[in-house]
Amino acid sequence: RIALVYFIVAVIETLTTKRRPTVLEPGYSSIFTAHCWQWLGGFVAFVIYMTTTYSLYVPDWSFVVSTDSETTQYTVKCGMRGHLGPACNAVGYVDREVWGINHLYMYPVWQRLKACTHSSPSSGEIREDAPSWCRAPFEPEGLLSSILAILSGTIGIHYGHVLIHFKGHSERLKQWVSIALGLLIVAIILHFTDAIPINKQLYSFSYVCFTAGAAGIVFSIFYILIDVWGWRTPFLFLEWIGMNAMLIYVLGAQGILPAFVNGWYYKSTNNTL
C-alpha cells in the first residue's frame, strides 16, 4: 500500500512540476490551484472508491476453513449494495475477485467483535453460534482501500507544498491548521451521523479525513515546538524515527518493539514499562 500510494503521488508530482507556478497568486486557495493536478489525482481515487463501494453488487459467497481434523465450507449471505459491515462490503468482494480468496488474510480484526468471540474486544475462540463471516478471510491492505489511500498521500504532499511555498511561520501554520481542522470536522460529522463511519479496515473516507486531520494538527504542534520555539534537543529521537520510519513500522508490526519494551521490568515480569 505504501509503495502504491507513493508511486502514484510521486508520478503526478514529477510530471506536473514544470506546469505549476513558482510564485503563488495572493489568496488562500492559490496553493490548491497551483497543485490542481495532485488534487485531481486524489479526487479520481476518491470517486473510484466511493462509486465502487456504494454501487457494486456483492453476491453470496463461500469459503473453506481447514483444520487438522476436518474441512468445513461456509456461506455468507449478501445480495446487496453499499453495505459497510464485515460480511458484504465491496472492499472484500473486490479482493476476493481480483486476488482470490486463498490469498487473503485469515485473521481479520473483526474476529474480536462481540458477535464472534466472548473475549471481545480481545481476540479469542470463535463462538459456536458466531455468524459465518467471523471465520472468513479479509485483506486489510486490499486493492480498493489502497486506492483511497492515494487521497491520504495527496493530503500529505499538500502539507509539504505549504512548507515549500510559504516562508513565514504564521502563513504555514494557518494553512496546516485550517485544512487539518476542516478534515477533522468532516470526519466527526460523517462518523457520528453514521453517514460514513470511521473504519480502518475499509479505509473509509471519514478515516482518511480523521487521520490526515490529526496528522496535520500533530505536525503543527511539533513545528511550533521545534521550528518556532527552537526546542530541538528534546525531540532528536523523533528525527531518528522519522528517518527510519519503515524500520520502526516493521519493529512494531512484528511485535519486536513491544517485546523490547516489556523486557525491562522491576522485580516481577508484571511490572514492565
Secondary structure as the mmCIF struct_conf table of DSSP 4:
data_model
#
loop_
_struct_conf.conf_type_id
_struct_conf.id
_struct_conf.beg_label_comp_id
_struct_conf.beg_label_asym_id
_struct_conf.beg_label_seq_id
_struct_conf.end_label_comp_id
_struct_conf.end_label_asym_id
_struct_conf.end_label_seq_id
HELX_RH_AL_P HELX_RH_AL_P1 ILE A 2 THR A 16
HELX_RH_3T_P HELX_RH_3T_P1 THR A 17 ARG A 19
BEND BEND1 ARG A 20 ARG A 20
BEND BEND2 THR A 22 VAL A 23
HELX_LH_PP_P HELX_LH_PP_P1 LEU A 24 GLU A 25
BEND BEND3 PRO A 26 GLY A 27
TURN_TY1_P TURN_TY1_P1 TYR A 28 SER A 29
HELX_RH_AL_P HELX_RH_AL_P2 SER A 30 ALA A 34
TURN_TY1_P TURN_TY1_P2 HIS A 35 HIS A 35
HELX_RH_AL_P HELX_RH_AL_P3 CYS A 36 SER A 55
STRN STRN1 TYR A 57 VAL A 58
STRN STRN2 TRP A 61 SER A 66
BEND BEND4 ASP A 68 SER A 69
STRN STRN3 THR A 71 VAL A 76
STRN STRN4 MET A 80 ARG A 81
BEND BEND5 GLY A 82 GLY A 82
BEND BEND6 GLY A 85 GLY A 85
TURN_TY1_P TURN_TY1_P3 PRO A 86 CYS A 88
HELX_RH_AL_P HELX_RH_AL_P4 ALA A 90 VAL A 98
TURN_TY1_P TURN_TY1_P4 TRP A 99 TRP A 99
HELX_RH_3T_P HELX_RH_3T_P2 ILE A 101 HIS A 103
BEND BEND7 LEU A 104 LEU A 104
BEND BEND8 MET A 106 TYR A 107
HELX_RH_3T_P HELX_RH_3T_P3 VAL A 109 ARG A 112
BEND BEND9 LEU A 113 LEU A 113
TURN_TY1_P TURN_TY1_P5 LYS A 114 CYS A 116
STRN STRN5 THR A 117 THR A 117
TURN_TY1_P TURN_TY1_P6 HIS A 118 PRO A 121
BEND BEND10 SER A 122 SER A 122
HELX_LH_PP_P HELX_LH_PP_P2 GLU A 125 GLU A 125
STRN STRN6 ILE A 126 ILE A 126
HELX_LH_PP_P HELX_LH_PP_P3 ARG A 127 ARG A 127
TURN_TY1_P TURN_TY1_P7 GLU A 128 ASP A 129
HELX_RH_3T_P HELX_RH_3T_P4 SER A 132 ARG A 135
TURN_TY1_P TURN_TY1_P8 PRO A 140 GLU A 141
HELX_RH_AL_P HELX_RH_AL_P5 LEU A 143 HIS A 165
BEND BEND11 GLY A 168 GLY A 168
HELX_RH_AL_P HELX_RH_AL_P6 HIS A 169 PHE A 192
TURN_TY1_P TURN_TY1_P9 THR A 193 ASP A 194
BEND BEND12 ALA A 195 ILE A 196
TURN_TY1_P TURN_TY1_P10 LYS A 200 TYR A 203
HELX_RH_AL_P HELX_RH_AL_P7 PHE A 205 PHE A 222
HELX_RH_PI_P HELX_RH_PI_P1 TYR A 223 VAL A 228
BEND BEND13 TRP A 229 TRP A 229
HELX_RH_3T_P HELX_RH_3T_P5 THR A 233 PHE A 235
HELX_RH_AL_P HELX_RH_AL_P8 LEU A 236 MET A 243
TURN_TY1_P TURN_TY1_P11 ASN A 244 ASN A 244
HELX_RH_AL_P HELX_RH_AL_P9 ALA A 245 ALA A 253
TURN_TY1_P TURN_TY1_P12 GLN A 254 GLY A 255
HELX_RH_AL_P HELX_RH_AL_P10 ILE A 256 ASN A 262
TURN_TY1_P TURN_TY1_P13 GLY A 263 GLY A 263
STRN STRN7 TYR A 265 TYR A 265
BEND BEND14 TYR A 266 SER A 268
TURN_TY1_P TURN_TY1_P14 THR A 269 ASN A 270
BEND BEND15 ASN A 271 ASN A 271
STRN STRN8 THR A 272 THR A 272
#
